[in-house]
Amino acid sequence: MFFMVSSWPDLLRRWAAVLMATAAIPWGNTFAQPSPDDADRLHRTQLELLNLIRHDAFSAPVASRITAYSNIAFYETLRLAASSRPSIAGRLYGFDSVPYISEKIAFDAYLSAYVAFWTTAQALLFSDDSATARLQSLLIDWQQWYGNNLSQGSEHIGRLMAEWVLRRAASDNYAATRKMKRYQPRNQEGYWSPTPPDYAEALEPHWGKIRPLTFSDPTQFRPPRPPAYATDPSSEFMQEVREVYEVSRQLDSARRLIALYWDDNPATTVLAGHLTYTIKKFSPGAHWLLIAQQALKKVKADIYQSAWTYVAVSAAVFDGFISCWEEKYFSERVRPVTVIQQYIDHQWQPLIQTPPFPEYTSGHSVISAAAATVLTALFGDNFSFTDSTETWFGLPARQFASFEYAAAEASLSRLYGGIHFRSGLTAGRQQGQRIGQHVVMQLLQ
C-alpha cells in the first residue's frame, strides 16, 4: 500500500480538517495546514521515484528529465492551496498559463499533488505499471476516508495539472532526439571513441538539443576550450594525461573511497570470468536530490519548502545535463583510458568504469556544482550534513562541511577514478556554478 500504518494518524487529522472545511464551504480546495508527516511522505515518494528510475536503468540525463517534470507537477499543484507561494509558470521556459480551476470542484490539493506527480512519472517511466499501482493505492486510501466526491475532484485536478506539465515535456525536443541520426565517432586521434569494457555506443549524443527549463540557448554556458590535443610529452594535454595515470598508481584508501562513493553510474558493467552483469546505482542527479532530502529533514522543512527545493534542485540538474552534453558533443574530447593505453601503458584501466560519452566537461562536476549552488542559496554557506546515500551500496556515510565542499569532492573523484582530465573538472565546476547561479536568479529571487 502507498500509505503505510504510520500514515493513519495523519489521515485522521486530515479527514477531520476536511470535514470542518467542507462543512463551511461546499466547493474549492480543502488542504489543511501542513504537518511534519506531510513532508515525510513527500520524501518517501521522492525516494520511490528514484528507485523506479534506478530499476529501469535510465541514463543520468534522461533521469533528470523525469525528476524535474514530476517535481514541477507536484509543487505547482500543491501551491493551489497557497497562492502566496511562487508559481514556476512565469519563471521556467515553455510553460503556458496554469489551467483554470473551477471553484465548483471540491478537491484536496495535497491529494491532487500526488496524483499530478505519479501521473507525470507514469508517462515518463518504463515501469509505468509501478507508478500506476502507487497512484491507484493512493486513490483507494483517499476514497475510503474522504468519499467519492472529494477523491474524484482531487483526481481530476491532479490529472489536469499533470497534462499541463506533460504538454511542456512533449515540446522539449525529447521525442525528436529519439529519431535523430546515430552518432558516428570520428576515428581520429584526440576525439572520443568507445571505451572498455563494453565499448558501448555514444550515450545521448543529441541531449544538448533538449529545451532547458531556465535558459533558452543550450550554448549559453559553454565553457572555454580545453587544452589542445598533442602527443608531445611536454604539451599541456599530455601533462594532464600523465597526471591521471600517476594519480591512479598512487591511490590510497581515502582516495579510492572518494572515487567509489561518487561513482553514481546508473548501470555499471561487471565482467567476472565468463559472467557479465550490471550493477544499478543512483545517478549523479538522484544523489543530489537525496542530499537535498537529507538537508530538508535536518531543518524539518515543511511540505511547501520541500517541494520547492526539489523543483529548484531538479531544474538545476536537468539544465546542467543539457549544457554539459551540448559541450561534450561539441568538443568530442577523448577519454583518458584511450590515450593512456595508446601512449603510456597498454594494460592500464581506470578504477571506475569510463562512461560512454566524450570527456569534456565532467558531467558530475557540472551538475554537482549546479545543485550545490542552489542548495547553498536555500540553506546557507556553511550548512554541514551527513550524506548516507551510498550506504544503499555498502559504502559508509560521509560528512561534509558544506554543499560546495561536497561538490568539490564529487568533481575530484573523477580524477581519482581515472575517467577525467583536470581541465574537464575545473571547467565543469565553473560551468555548473554559472548554471546554478542562473537557476537561483530565475527561481529563488
N, C-alpha and C positions, 0 to 999 in steps of 0.2 A: 504494500500500500504506500502511496505517496506520503501521507501523513502518518507518522509513527505514533506510538502510545503517548509520547511526551507532548504531542500536539493537542490532545483533548482538552486540557485546561484552557489553552488559548482559544480553541474553538468555542468553548463555553462562554469565555469572556466576549469573544467577537459576536457570538449569537445574541447575547444579552444586549450588546451595543446596537446591533442591527434591529432588534425588536423595538428598542427605545426610539431609534431613528425613524423606522418605518411607521411607528405609531404617530409620529409628529408630521411626517410628510409621506405621501403615497408614491413618490417617484424620486428620481435623482440618485446620486451617489450616497452610500451609507458607510463608507470606510471609517472605522473607529480610529482613535488615537493610536499611533504605533507603540508597540511594546518590544522589549528585547527579543522575545520569541519570534517576532516578525522578521527581524534581521537575521536571526539564526537560521530560519527556514530558507531565506534567500541565499545564505552562504551554502547551505546543503544543496540547494538547487543548482547553484553555480558549479559545485563540485560534481554533481551528477552529469551536467552537460559536458564538462571537461573530460570525464571518464568515458562518456559515449564517443566523444571526438577521438580520444585515445584508442578506444576499441576499434573504431573504423579506420584508424591509422591515416588520418588526413595529414597532408603536409602542413608545415607551420604556417605558410601564407594563407592557405585555404581555411585552416582552423581559425585564424584571426578574423576572417570574414564571418564565420558562423557566430563567434562570440560577440563580435561588435553588433551585428544586427539583432541578435537575441536580447542583448542587454539594452539596446536602444528601445526595443519594443516593450520591455518590462518597465523601464523608467518612464517613458512617455505616457504609458497607460496609467501607471501609479500616480503620476502627478495630476491626473484628472481629479484626484481627491484634495489637491493642494495647489491651486492656481498660482500661488505666490512663488512656487518653485520654478526655476528657469526651464523653459522649453528648449529642446535641441533643434526645433523646426527651423529657426532662423539662424542657427549657428553652424549647422553642417550643410554641406553642398548636396543638392539632389533631392531634397525632401520637399514635397508640396505641402499645402496647408493641412494641419491636423484635422481629421474628419470631424464633422459636426456631430455632436452627441445630443440627442433629443432629451429634454428634461422629463419626458413621459416614460422613459425607460428606467426601471429600478435596477440598479446594479451595485456591486461592491468592487471598488477599484482594486482592492487587494487581490481578489479572485481574478478579476479581468486581467491584471498584470501577469499573473501566472499563465493564463490562457494565451495571452499575446506572446509570452516568452516561449512556451512549448510549441505553439502553432508555427512560430517563426523558425525555431530549431528544427521542427519536423520537416519543414520544406527544404532545409539545407543539409540535413544529415543523410547518411546511408541508412543508419539504423532508425528510420522513421517510425518503425513499429514500436521501438522502445520509447520514443518521445510520445507517441500516441498513447501508449499504456500509462505513462505518467500523467498525461493530460486527462484521460478518462478516469483514472483513480481520483484525481483532484476533483473532478466534476461530481463524481458519485458521492464523495465525502461531503462536498458543499451542499449538494441537493438534499442529503439526509438531514442536515442541520437547518438549512435556510428555506427549503421548499422549491418548487418548480419556478415560481415567478422570478425570484432574485437570481437563482442559478442560471436560468435561461437568459435573462438580461445581461448578467455578467459575462456569460459565454459569448453572447452576441457582440458586446463591446470589445472583448478581448480579441475576437477574430477580426473585427473591423480594424483595430489598431495593427494587428499583425499584417493584414492586407496592405495597409498604408506603408509599413516598413518594407514589405516584400516587393512593392512597386518600385521602391528605390533600388533594392537589390537586383531587380530584373533589368535595371537601366545602368548598372555599373560596369558593363562590358565583360562580365564574367562569362556569360554564355558564348559571346563572340570569341573569347580567347580559347574556348574548348575546341573551336573549329579552325584555328589558325595553323599555318604551316609548321610542321615539326622542325625544331631547331637542329641545324647541322653544324657540328664543330668545324672549325677552320682547318684543323690538321696542320697548324703552323706552330713553330716554337713560340712560347710566350703567351699563347692563347689556351683557354681551357679545353681539356679533353677528358673523357670519362676516366674515373679513378677506381683503384681496387677498394674493396674486394669483389664487388659485383659489377663494376663498370656500367652503372645504370645511365640511361639517357638523361639529358638535362631536365631538371625539375622546374616546372612553371616558367618557361622562357619568356612568356608574354605577360607575366604578372605586373610588370611596370606599366601596362596599358589599362589596368583596373582603375576605376574612378575613385580617387581618395575622398575621405569624409571632410577633411578640414582645409584642403587647398585644391586648387583647380588644375595645377600643372605638376605632373609627377617629376619633372626635371627641376622643380623649384629649389630643392635641397641637394642637388647634385654636388658631390664633394670635389676637391681639387684632384688633378691627375696623379696617379701613383707613380713611383719610380719606374723609369722605362726599363723594359726587359733587356738584359745584356748578360752575356756569359763570361765577361771579363771578371776575374776574381776580385778585382779592386772596385768594381762598379757598385753603386748603391743597392741595386737589385740583388746581386749575388751576396752582398753582405747581409741582407735580410734573409736570404735563403740559408746562409751559413748559421745565422742566429737560431732559426727554427731547428736546424739539425743539432747544434751544440746544446741548446736548451733541452731537447728531447733526450740527450745522452746523460744529462746531469739532473734528471728529475728526482727530487726527494719525495718522501711520503706525503708531505704537506701539499706540494705542487700537483702530485698525482691525484690527490683527493679533490683539489680545486677543479682540475680538468674533468674528472668524472662527475663531480657534483653538478656542474653547469653543462654537461653534455647535451641533455634535453633533446636528443634525437628521437623523433616520433616513431621511427622504425629502423632500429639498428640490426644489420645482418650479421649473424654469428656463424662462423664456419668451424665446425668441430669434427675433424676427420671427414667422413662421408656425409655427415649430418649438417644441414643448413636450417637455421631457424631465425625468427625475428623477435626482438625484444621491443615492446611498445612502451614508450615513456611519454610524459607530458612534453609538449613543445615549449620553446622559449616563451611564447606569449602566454601559454597556460601557467607556466612557472611564475610569471609576474602577476597574473591575476590572482594566484594563490598567495603571493606575497602581499598583495593588496588586501586580500581577505584576512590574513593574519594581523595586519595593521588595523583593520576595521574592528576586529574582535578585541584587540588590545585597548582601543579607546572606547569600546562599547558603543560604536556608531549605530544610529537608528536605521531603519529600512530606507528612508529617503537618502541619507548620506551614503549608505552602502550602494544603493542603486546608481546614484550619481557618480560615485567613484568607479564602479565597474564600467560605466559608459565612457568616462574620461580615459581610463587606462586601456580599455579595449580599442577605443578610437585611435589612441597614440600607437598602439601595436599594429593595428590594421594599416594605418598610413605609413608607419615605419617600414613595414614589409614592402609596400608598393614603391616607396622611394628607393629603398635598398636594392630591390630587384631590378628597377629601372637602370640603376648604375651597374649592377652585376652583368647584365647582358648588353650594356653599352661598352664597358671596358673589356669584358670577356677574359679576365686575367687568369692565368694558370695557377693551379694549386701547388703548395709546397711539395707534396709527395711526387708529383710528376717531375719536377726539376731536380729534387734531391736524388731520386732513383736514377736519373739520367746522367747527372754530373758529379755526384758525391758518393752515394752508397746504393748499389743496386738492390740490396736486401732491406733497406730501411722501410719501416712502417710507422705511421703516427700512432700515438696512444689511443686516440678515439677515431672512429670511422669518419673519413672525409665525406661530407655530403655532396650530392651530385649536382653542383652548380658552381659558377665561377667564384673566385676568391674575393674580389674587391667590390664593395666593402663587406666587413663582417656583419652578417645579419644579427647575430646575438648582441654585438656591440651596439648596433643601431637601435634595436627595439628595447634593449636594457636601458640605454641612456634615455630614450624617449619616455619609457614607463617611469623610470626613476625621477625624471624631471617633473612629470605630472604628479607623482606621489609626494615629492618634496614640496610642491606648491600646496598640496592638500594637507599634509601632516607636519611640515616643518623641516628645517635643515638638518637637525641632529636627532632624528627620530630613530632610536635604537629598536631592534626587533630580532627575534629568533625565527629563522626560516626552517621549517620542518618538512618542506615539500618532498625532498628526496628520501625521507625515511620510508616512503612507499616502496623504494627500490633498494633498501638495505644500507643506505648511507646515513651518517649521523647528521643531526640538525646543526646549522651554523648560525652564529651570532654576528650581527652587523651593526656598526655604529650609526649608519645612515643608509638611505636608499642609494645615494651616489656611490658610497663605498661598495655596496653590493654590485652595482652596475659596473664599476671599475674591475672588480674581481671576475665578474662574468666575462668581460671583454678579454682580460688577460688569460683566462682559462683556455681560450682558443689558441694562444701561442703555446701554452703548456701541452695542449692536446695535439699539437703538430699540424693543425689544419689551416692556420692563417699566418700571414706575414705581419710584422709590426705596423706597417703603414695602413694595412686594412683595418687594424684595430683602432688606431688613432683617428683616422678619418671617419670610421664608423661611429665612434663615440661622439665626435663633433657633429656629425650628420644627425644622429639621434637626439642630441641635446637641442639642436635647432628645431627639429620636428616637435620635440616635447614643449619647447617654449612657445611654438606656434599654436599647439593644441591648448596650452594654458590661456593664451590670449583669446582664442576662439571660443573656448568653452567655460573657462573658470573666472574670467574677469567680467 
